[in-house]
């Protein structure tokens, strides 16, 4: 039987993944309300940064689940790639094909013209559309991060082997890459998405290697949370926010201290559904914009499209994500709202 190892779930990381996905959704939906949404804080305006948190969590969790396993044999690498493709690819293709069907059918049912860019379709299908070839993303555009994630999966066996064999030198090199990526501006970021996202993923791998400092965990949790809120609220440097993510991901991995409060079941449900939330929020918005928005004021529509996204993600997670993942990897397991940690 092929599949992911059974590991103890890091509940705090599951919850943070869900919070990050939800804040990315709010970042994209806030323009429904307009400029007044960001009148009193820059916290939501900086929502794009939570994708960097995703990348770091992914690097950490893969190190936690697999360690150096995928670098030890061809068979182990094949199992790794099969499991990772089962994690990201079915929903990526489903959302893409759903949008294709929608743009074909929409003109016939609503007399709205659509102009999709079919030239980029196959880049999206092969999931390489964020590898520096496009200056703007289309179709289900948040999937650019899934394209970066796919590249990270390909790179993981080499990176983990280097960390195992040349630990100190590799750690220093990857930390320098992380620092350089953190300091890059957001201008023309689409071309640089891969160069920015991979160091974030690799930093997650480094975080996993940091030993526990029992006497400092609670203090670091408090400092990371308060600093992150402060940095996002006042719209300070992106690099500072990414440094806060490092402290947060490291300090909550043992589910103690403040991390215990992240074990609240709604947050775990949010984390379990986070991939569907992230991948479905733009398709849901496109459909709602076409048929519902004109009938509601901005606040009512904001609430409706947010709730619709969460409902659609719950259904997707239960009846699509888990069954397809199990089918591809050959696993037979009951569907649960919280599972072993999967990046």
C-alpha positions, 0 to 999 in steps of 0.5 A, a space after each residue: 500500500 502506497 501513501 503518506 506515513 501516519 504521523 501525529 497531527 500538529 494541530 496548531 499548524 493545521 489551524 494556522 494553515 486554515 487561518 492563512 487561507 481564510 485571510 488570503 480569501 479576505 484579501 481578494 474579497 475586500 475590494 467588494 467593500 471598497 477602500 473603506 475596508 482598509 481605512 483603519 488597518 493595513 492588516 488585510 491589505 497585507 493578506 498576500 503575505 500569508 501565501 509565504 506562510 503556506 510555503 514555509 509550512 509546506 517545507 516544514 511539514 514535508 520534512 516532518 513527514 518524510 525526512 530524508 526518505 525521498 532522497 534515499 531511493 528511486 522507489 521512495 522518491 516515486 512514492 513521495 511524488 505520487 502522494 504530492 501530486 495526489 495532494 495538489 493536482 486533482 483539485 487544480 485540474 478540476 477548478 481549471 476545467 470548471 472555469 473552462 466550462 463556465 466561460 464556454 457556457 456563460 455567453 449562452 445563458 447570460 449573454 455576457 461575453 468572455 475572453 479567456 486567454 487560451 494561449 496560457 491554458 496548457 501552462 496551467 494544465 502542466 502547472 508550470 505557469 508560475 515558472 517565470 514565463 508569464 507577467 500576469 496570471 489568468 484562469 484560476 490565478 491563485 494557482 500560481 502558488 500551486 505551480 511554485 509548490 509543484 517546483 518545490 516538490 521536485 526540488 525537495 529530495 535534492 534539498 533534503 539530501 543536501 541538508 543531511 550531508 552538508 548540514 551547516 553549509 546548506 543551512 547557511 546557503 538556504 538562509 541567505 536565499 531566504 533573506 534575499 527573497 524576503 528583501 525583493 520588492 513586489 514589482 513584477 512579482 509574477 515573473 519572480 514568483 518561483 525565485 521568491 517562493 522556493 526560498 520560503 519553502 526551503 526556510 520551512 525545512 530549516 525551521 524543522 531542524 532547529 532544536 527545541 528551546 523549552 524555556 523560550 517557547 512561550 515567550 517566542 509565541 507571544 513575541 511572534 504573534 504580537 509582532 506579526 499583528 503589529 507589522 501587518 496592522 501598520 503595513 511595515 516591511 514584508 521581510 519583517 512579516 516573514 521573519 515573524 512567520 518563522 518564529 510562529 511556525 517554529 514556536 507552535 509546532 509542539 502544540 503547547 503554550 498559546 498553541 493549545 488555543 489553536 486546537 479549537 475544532 472550527 480552526 481545525 476544520 478551517 485548516 483541513 479545508 484550507 486547500 479547497 478554500 484557497 483553490 475555490 475562492 476565485 471560481 466561486 467569486 466568478 460565478 457569484 459575480 455573474 449571477 448574484 452581485 447585481 442583486 445585493 449591496 456590497 456588504 451583503 454580497 461580501 458575506 454571501 460570497 465568503 460563506 459560499 466559499 466556505 460551504 463549497 470548500 467543505 463539500 470539496 474536501 469531503 467528497 472530492 479531495 480526500 476520495 481522489 487523494 486516497 484513490 491515487 495513493 491507494 489509501 483506504 481511510 475514513 474521511 475526517 475533518 482533521 487528518 495527519 498533517 499534509 502540507 
